Amino acid sequence: MSSFLDLPEQLGELFKEIQRYSLPSRSSVSEEEQYIPPYFSELGDESEPVEISEDGSGIVNVETKGQKEIKFEAFLDGVQRTVIGCWIHSPNWALVPIHIAQICVGVILRDKNGALYIDPELLVGRFLLVGPFEGLRRAGFKIETLDKIYGEVIYDTDDRTFDLPSKINEWIVCDTTFRGTDVDREKSWKGLLIGDELFNESLVRMKALGRAAMLRQRLEIAVLARFRKKYPKKWILVDGPLYLIDKWRKRAFRVLGKEIKAENEYVFEDKLLRNAVGIIKTHRLRPKNPDQVIKIKPTQRSVVKPLHKEIDIKGQGNFHDEDGSYAGIHFTWYTRLRAPLSPPYGLMGLIRLDIHRSTLGLDSNDLIPMDFIRYKSIIDAITRAVWRERWPAIPRGNDYRSASEPYPIYQLERILKATILPRRYLAGFLSL
């Protein structure tokens, strides 16, 4: 029976070589797990609304009742744990951290009686070995085993990163020397971790977190595809944006298209993201009029805007390891999951929702409708459905996390964090 300790033979040899030339990790802190209150950065959202509020404030009242009520029957989330496994002394005297990470993605479902339960087929994970390996090689430190096993293990440029893991202990080798995971990334000189950049430990660690976050997002796509195969029409609430950029779409379709019986990449995108709602809780996308958005009351939402490129990418801070525009347009708006005990409201409980155009019945050839008012009822229904997922109570008063996190997603996060290995275990993986 396979276990976490059953390393592929090639990776075992690589671990031994890295261990021979490294200093052990003295810390097991995983920085990405520390909660940071939401904030608005200088990154701007310049999209013009497709909806108009009656008073010109950019805020509309949500209808309390509609012709159609939406109920979420599933919730998707992913977590990552990234720790330093060791440091390598580069020949240029840089002390370079090598990271071990584990990513885990799952779906929690709701039955007819309202009880939450886990489907084991929708709970998967991977391990990552992360470091600027090419940067170390160019500095004069050559990891011979890494050259020998090229093609025998999964690298972060492989299309299999869009697929579900083939075994319980599947590993991916990630080279953060380069930005992104394009097959031809070595041709780009942008953002290389070489030479003196290896001395920037903060940047090396940030790129490791970003690479783990990127591969976690791909795993979320794979889990969502399996969910769609089993439940084509169910509404699902996704923690984070519906991040499927254009340059990922063709690669994801090649791997996952048969999973949901899509004949081309456009149908694949529509089937995958229809009736999926992304919920963004930590705000880096600065609205055009933030002074208006933060005044949203518990029964209100902002006007809807089209979204062509995502900025709120969970797990990467202000550093974008890989970005790009969406192929199919998204729509986004702000609302408040729960209000603080007393005004002013500020960012307390403020969330942003993200839907794909297919959820409104628009296909790839449709332009943004001039009479967007006809979609108000479904936008309001989605907003009310998200409101119903708030915590039954906030145990810690004016708490940012409880105020902006749906209760089922909180329960799923607890399951996922209990599934991944402890920090100290991951930090000692190289010496096992």
C-alpha positions as CSV (number, residue, x, y, z in Angstrom):
1,M,0.0,0.0,0.0
2,S,1.4,3.4,-1.0
3,S,2.3,5.9,1.8
4,F,3.8,9.3,2.1
5,L,7.2,7.7,2.8
6,D,7.3,5.7,-0.5
7,L,9.4,8.2,-2.4
8,P,10.1,7.5,-6.1
9,E,13.6,6.1,-6.4
10,Q,14.8,9.1,-8.5
11,L,13.6,11.6,-6.0
12,G,15.2,9.7,-3.2
13,E,18.6,10.0,-4.8
14,L,17.9,13.7,-5.4
15,F,17.1,14.3,-1.8
16,K,20.3,12.5,-0.7
17,E,22.4,14.7,-2.9
18,I,20.7,17.9,-1.7
19,Q,21.2,16.8,1.8
20,R,24.9,16.2,1.4
21,Y,25.5,19.9,0.4
22,S,23.1,21.6,2.6
23,L,22.5,23.0,6.1
24,P,19.5,21.7,8.0
25,S,16.4,23.8,8.5
26,R,16.1,25.2,12.0
27,S,12.6,26.6,11.6
28,S,9.3,25.0,10.6
29,V,7.3,28.2,10.3
30,S,5.0,28.3,7.3
31,E,4.5,32.0,6.7
32,E,1.6,31.7,4.3
33,E,-0.6,30.3,7.1
34,Q,-0.4,33.5,9.1
35,Y,-3.7,35.4,8.7
36,I,-3.4,38.9,7.3
37,P,-6.5,41.2,7.5
38,P,-7.8,42.3,4.1
39,Y,-6.5,45.5,2.5
40,F,-6.8,47.5,-0.7
41,S,-3.5,47.9,-2.6
42,E,-2.6,50.4,-5.2
43,L,-3.5,47.8,-7.9
44,G,-6.5,49.4,-9.7
45,D,-9.7,48.1,-11.2
46,E,-10.5,50.4,-14.1
47,S,-13.5,48.5,-15.5
48,E,-16.7,50.5,-16.0
49,P,-19.9,49.0,-14.5
50,V,-22.4,47.2,-16.7
51,E,-25.0,48.2,-14.1
52,I,-26.2,51.5,-12.9
53,S,-27.5,52.3,-9.4
54,E,-30.6,54.5,-9.2
55,D,-29.0,57.2,-7.0
56,G,-25.6,57.1,-8.7
57,S,-23.8,55.9,-5.6
58,G,-22.6,52.6,-7.2
59,I,-24.6,50.7,-4.6
60,V,-27.8,48.8,-5.1
61,N,-30.3,47.2,-2.7
62,V,-30.6,43.4,-3.0
63,E,-34.1,42.2,-3.5
64,T,-35.0,40.1,-0.5
65,K,-37.2,37.8,-2.6
66,G,-36.9,36.6,-6.2
67,Q,-38.5,34.3,-8.6
68,K,-35.6,31.9,-8.3
69,E,-33.6,30.9,-5.2
70,I,-30.1,29.5,-5.5
71,K,-28.7,27.0,-2.9
72,F,-25.1,26.0,-2.8
73,E,-24.7,22.2,-2.5
74,A,-20.9,22.2,-2.6
75,F,-17.9,24.2,-1.5
76,L,-14.3,24.0,-2.8
77,D,-11.1,25.2,-1.2
78,G,-7.4,24.5,-1.3
79,V,-4.6,24.9,1.3
80,Q,-0.8,24.8,1.2
81,R,1.9,24.4,3.7
82,T,5.4,25.5,2.6
83,V,8.4,25.2,4.8
84,I,12.2,25.5,4.4
85,G,13.7,22.0,4.1
86,C,17.3,23.1,4.1
87,W,19.7,25.9,2.9
88,I,22.3,25.4,0.2
89,H,25.6,27.3,0.2
90,S,26.0,28.5,-3.4
91,P,29.5,28.9,-4.8
92,N,28.8,32.7,-4.9
93,W,28.4,32.6,-1.1
94,A,24.6,33.0,-1.2
95,L,22.6,30.9,1.4
96,V,19.7,29.7,-0.7
97,P,16.6,28.1,0.9
98,I,15.1,24.9,-0.6
99,H,11.4,24.5,0.2
100,I,9.2,21.5,0.7
101,A,5.5,22.1,0.2
102,Q,2.3,20.2,0.3
103,I,-0.9,21.3,-1.4
104,C,-4.3,19.9,-0.7
105,V,-7.7,20.6,-2.4
106,G,-11.1,19.3,-1.5
107,V,-14.8,19.7,-1.9
108,I,-17.3,19.5,0.9
109,L,-20.9,18.7,-0.1
110,R,-24.3,19.3,1.5
111,D,-27.0,16.7,1.5
112,K,-30.8,17.1,1.3
113,N,-31.0,17.5,5.1
114,G,-28.4,20.2,5.2
115,A,-25.6,18.1,6.6
116,L,-22.0,18.6,5.3
117,Y,-20.0,15.6,4.2
118,I,-16.8,14.8,2.3
119,D,-16.6,12.8,-0.9
120,P,-13.1,11.0,-0.8
121,E,-12.8,11.2,-4.6
122,L,-12.9,15.0,-4.3
123,L,-10.0,15.3,-1.7
124,V,-6.5,15.2,-3.2
125,G,-3.0,16.5,-2.6
126,R,0.6,16.7,-3.9
127,F,4.1,17.3,-2.6
128,L,6.5,19.9,-4.1
129,L,10.2,20.3,-4.0
130,V,10.9,24.0,-4.7
131,G,14.1,25.9,-5.3
132,P,16.0,28.0,-7.8
133,F,17.9,25.0,-9.2
134,E,19.0,26.5,-12.5
135,G,20.1,29.6,-10.7
136,L,22.3,27.5,-8.4
137,R,23.7,25.6,-11.5
138,R,24.6,28.9,-13.2
139,A,26.3,30.0,-9.9
140,G,28.5,26.9,-10.1
141,F,26.6,24.5,-8.0
142,K,25.6,21.5,-10.1
143,I,23.0,19.0,-8.8
144,E,24.0,16.0,-10.9
145,T,20.9,13.9,-9.9
146,L,18.6,16.6,-11.1
147,D,20.1,16.4,-14.6
148,K,19.8,12.6,-14.7
149,I,16.2,12.4,-13.7
150,Y,14.9,15.1,-16.1
151,G,11.9,13.5,-17.8
152,E,11.5,10.8,-15.2
153,V,9.7,12.9,-12.6
154,I,7.0,15.5,-13.0
155,Y,8.3,19.1,-13.4
156,D,6.2,22.2,-12.9
157,T,6.2,22.8,-16.7
158,D,4.5,19.4,-17.3
159,D,0.8,19.3,-18.4
160,R,0.3,16.7,-15.7
161,T,0.2,19.6,-13.2
162,F,-3.3,20.2,-14.5
163,D,-4.4,16.7,-13.8
164,L,-5.4,14.9,-10.6
165,P,-2.5,13.1,-8.9
166,S,-1.9,9.5,-10.0
167,K,-0.9,8.4,-6.6
168,I,-1.1,9.5,-2.9
169,N,2.5,10.6,-2.8
170,E,2.9,12.3,-6.1
171,W,5.8,14.9,-6.2
172,I,6.5,17.8,-8.5
173,V,9.9,19.4,-8.9
174,C,9.6,23.2,-9.2
175,D,12.4,25.4,-10.5
176,T,11.8,29.0,-9.3
177,T,14.8,30.4,-11.2
178,F,12.3,31.2,-13.9
179,R,9.0,33.1,-13.7
180,G,6.0,31.0,-14.4
181,T,5.7,27.5,-15.8
182,D,5.6,27.9,-19.6
183,V,7.5,25.2,-21.4
184,D,9.7,27.9,-23.1
185,R,10.2,29.9,-19.9
186,E,14.0,29.6,-20.2
187,K,13.9,32.0,-23.2
188,S,12.7,34.8,-21.0
189,W,15.1,36.9,-18.9
190,K,12.3,38.5,-16.9
191,G,12.4,37.9,-13.1
192,L,15.3,35.4,-13.2
193,L,16.7,34.2,-9.8
194,I,20.4,34.2,-10.8
195,G,23.6,35.7,-9.6
196,D,23.2,38.3,-6.9
197,E,19.4,37.7,-6.8
198,L,20.2,34.5,-4.9
199,F,21.2,36.6,-1.9
200,N,17.6,38.0,-1.7
201,E,16.2,35.3,0.6
202,S,12.9,37.2,0.9
203,L,12.4,37.0,-2.9
204,V,13.4,33.3,-3.1
205,R,10.9,32.5,-0.4
206,M,8.2,34.6,-2.0
207,K,8.6,32.8,-5.3
208,A,8.4,29.5,-3.5
209,L,5.1,30.5,-2.0
210,G,3.8,31.8,-5.3
211,R,4.8,28.6,-7.2
212,A,3.0,26.5,-4.6
213,A,-0.1,28.7,-4.9
214,M,-0.1,28.5,-8.7
215,L,0.1,24.7,-8.6
216,R,-2.6,24.6,-5.9
217,Q,-4.9,26.7,-8.3
218,R,-4.3,24.1,-11.0
219,L,-5.2,21.3,-8.7
220,E,-8.4,23.2,-7.8
221,I,-9.2,23.3,-11.5
222,A,-8.7,19.5,-11.7
223,V,-10.9,18.8,-8.7
224,L,-13.6,21.2,-10.0
225,A,-13.5,19.2,-13.3
226,R,-14.1,15.9,-11.4
227,F,-16.9,17.6,-9.5
228,R,-18.5,18.7,-12.7
229,K,-18.3,15.2,-14.1
230,K,-20.3,13.9,-11.1
231,Y,-22.6,17.0,-10.6
232,P,-22.8,19.0,-13.9
233,K,-25.4,21.5,-12.7
234,K,-24.9,21.9,-9.0
235,W,-24.0,25.3,-7.6
236,I,-20.6,25.4,-5.9
237,L,-19.0,28.2,-3.9
238,V,-15.2,28.4,-4.5
239,D,-12.8,30.0,-2.0
240,G,-10.9,32.5,-4.2
241,P,-11.3,33.7,-7.7
242,L,-12.3,31.4,-10.6
243,Y,-8.7,31.6,-11.8
244,L,-8.5,30.0,-15.3
245,I,-6.4,32.3,-17.4
246,D,-6.3,32.1,-21.2
247,K,-2.9,30.5,-21.5
248,W,-3.9,27.7,-19.1
249,R,-7.2,26.9,-20.8
250,K,-5.8,24.9,-23.8
251,R,-3.4,22.9,-21.6
252,A,-6.2,22.2,-19.0
253,F,-8.6,21.1,-21.8
254,R,-6.0,18.7,-23.2
255,V,-5.8,17.0,-19.8
256,L,-9.3,17.4,-18.4
257,G,-11.5,17.8,-21.5
258,K,-12.6,14.1,-21.5
259,E,-13.5,14.4,-17.8
260,I,-16.5,16.6,-18.5
261,K,-17.0,15.6,-22.1
262,A,-16.1,18.9,-23.7
263,E,-15.4,18.8,-27.4
264,N,-13.2,22.0,-27.4
265,E,-11.6,24.4,-25.0
266,Y,-14.5,26.9,-25.1
267,V,-17.1,24.3,-24.1
268,F,-14.6,23.1,-21.5
269,E,-14.4,26.5,-19.9
270,D,-18.2,27.0,-19.9
271,K,-19.0,23.6,-18.4
272,L,-16.3,23.9,-15.8
273,L,-17.2,27.4,-14.5
274,R,-21.0,27.5,-15.0
275,N,-22.8,27.8,-11.7
276,A,-19.5,28.3,-9.8
277,V,-19.1,31.4,-7.7
278,G,-15.8,32.6,-6.5
279,I,-15.6,34.4,-3.1
280,I,-12.7,36.7,-2.5
281,K,-12.1,37.6,1.2
282,T,-8.7,39.4,1.1
283,H,-8.9,42.4,-1.1
284,R,-6.0,43.5,-3.3
285,L,-8.1,44.7,-6.2
286,R,-8.7,48.4,-5.4
287,P,-12.1,49.5,-6.7
288,K,-12.3,52.6,-8.7
289,N,-14.3,54.3,-5.9
290,P,-13.2,52.5,-2.7
291,D,-14.9,55.1,-0.5
292,Q,-18.3,54.0,-1.9
293,V,-17.6,50.2,-1.7
294,I,-16.7,50.3,2.0
295,K,-20.1,51.9,2.7
296,I,-22.0,48.9,1.6
297,K,-24.6,47.9,4.2
298,P,-25.7,44.3,5.0
299,T,-28.6,44.3,2.6
300,Q,-26.7,45.9,-0.3
301,R,-24.1,45.1,-3.0
302,S,-22.1,47.1,-5.5
303,V,-22.9,47.4,-9.1
304,V,-21.6,44.7,-11.4
305,K,-18.4,45.2,-13.3
306,P,-16.8,43.0,-16.1
307,L,-13.5,41.4,-15.2
308,H,-10.9,40.6,-17.8
309,K,-7.9,39.9,-15.6
310,E,-7.7,38.7,-12.0
311,I,-5.6,40.5,-9.5
312,D,-6.7,38.9,-6.2
313,I,-4.7,35.7,-6.4
314,K,-4.7,33.9,-3.1
315,G,-1.5,32.9,-1.5
316,Q,0.9,35.1,-3.5
317,G,0.9,38.4,-1.7
318,N,1.9,41.2,-4.1
319,F,4.1,38.9,-6.2
320,H,2.5,37.3,-9.3
321,D,4.5,34.3,-10.4
322,E,2.3,34.0,-13.4
323,D,-0.6,36.1,-14.6
324,G,-2.6,36.7,-17.7
325,S,-6.0,37.7,-19.1
326,Y,-9.1,35.6,-19.0
327,A,-10.4,34.2,-22.3
328,G,-14.1,34.4,-21.2
329,I,-15.2,37.5,-19.5
330,H,-16.1,37.3,-15.8
331,F,-18.4,39.6,-13.7
332,T,-17.7,40.8,-10.2
333,W,-19.3,42.8,-7.4
334,Y,-18.9,43.5,-3.7
335,T,-21.2,42.7,-0.9
336,R,-21.0,42.2,2.8
337,L,-21.2,38.7,4.2
338,R,-21.7,40.1,7.8
339,A,-21.7,43.6,9.2
340,P,-19.7,44.6,12.3
341,L,-21.5,45.3,15.5
342,S,-21.6,49.0,14.7
343,P,-20.8,51.4,11.8
344,P,-18.6,52.5,10.1
345,Y,-18.4,49.3,8.2
346,G,-15.0,49.6,6.5
347,L,-13.6,46.3,5.3
348,M,-15.3,44.3,8.0
349,G,-17.1,41.4,6.4
350,L,-16.6,42.8,2.9
351,I,-16.3,40.1,0.2
352,R,-16.1,40.2,-3.6
353,L,-18.0,37.7,-5.8
354,D,-16.8,36.4,-9.1
355,I,-18.8,34.5,-11.8
356,H,-18.1,33.4,-15.3
357,R,-20.2,34.6,-18.2
358,S,-21.7,31.1,-18.7
359,T,-23.5,31.4,-15.4
360,L,-25.6,34.2,-17.0
361,G,-26.2,32.1,-20.1
362,L,-23.7,34.1,-22.2
363,D,-21.5,32.1,-24.7
364,S,-18.1,33.0,-26.1
365,N,-19.6,35.0,-29.0
366,D,-21.9,37.2,-26.9
367,L,-21.0,40.8,-26.1
368,I,-21.8,42.3,-22.8
369,P,-25.6,43.1,-22.9
370,M,-26.6,46.7,-22.9
371,D,-29.7,45.9,-20.9
372,F,-27.8,44.2,-18.0
373,I,-30.8,45.0,-15.8
374,R,-32.4,41.7,-16.9
375,Y,-29.7,39.8,-15.0
376,K,-30.3,41.6,-11.7
377,S,-32.6,38.9,-10.4
378,I,-29.9,36.2,-10.7
379,I,-27.2,38.5,-9.4
380,D,-29.3,39.2,-6.4
381,A,-30.1,35.4,-6.0
382,I,-26.4,34.6,-6.0
383,T,-25.8,37.3,-3.4
384,R,-28.6,36.0,-1.1
385,A,-27.3,32.5,-1.5
386,V,-23.8,33.5,-0.3
387,W,-25.3,35.5,2.6
388,R,-27.0,32.3,3.8
389,E,-23.6,30.7,4.3
390,R,-22.4,33.1,7.0
391,W,-21.4,31.9,10.4
392,P,-24.3,31.2,12.8
393,A,-22.5,33.5,15.2
394,I,-19.2,35.2,15.5
395,P,-17.6,34.0,18.7
396,R,-14.8,36.6,18.8
397,G,-16.8,39.8,18.3
398,N,-15.5,42.0,15.4
399,D,-13.4,39.3,13.9
400,Y,-12.2,39.8,10.3
401,R,-12.0,36.2,9.4
402,S,-15.3,35.0,10.9
403,A,-17.1,38.0,9.4
404,S,-15.9,37.3,5.8
405,E,-15.6,33.5,5.7
406,P,-18.6,31.2,4.9
407,Y,-19.1,28.6,7.6
408,P,-18.9,25.5,5.2
409,I,-15.6,26.8,3.8
410,Y,-14.3,27.2,7.3
411,Q,-15.2,23.6,8.1
412,L,-13.5,22.4,4.8
413,E,-10.3,24.3,5.7
414,R,-10.2,22.5,9.0
415,I,-10.4,19.2,7.2
416,L,-7.8,20.1,4.6
417,K,-5.3,21.4,7.2
418,A,-5.8,18.2,9.2
419,T,-5.0,16.3,6.1
420,I,-1.6,17.8,5.2
421,L,1.5,16.9,7.2
422,P,2.7,18.8,10.2
423,R,5.3,21.6,9.6
424,R,8.1,19.9,11.4
425,Y,7.6,16.7,9.4
426,L,7.7,18.5,6.1
427,A,10.8,20.5,7.2
428,G,12.6,17.2,7.9
429,F,11.6,15.5,4.7
430,L,15.0,15.8,3.1
431,S,16.7,14.0,5.9
432,L,14.3,11.0,6.1
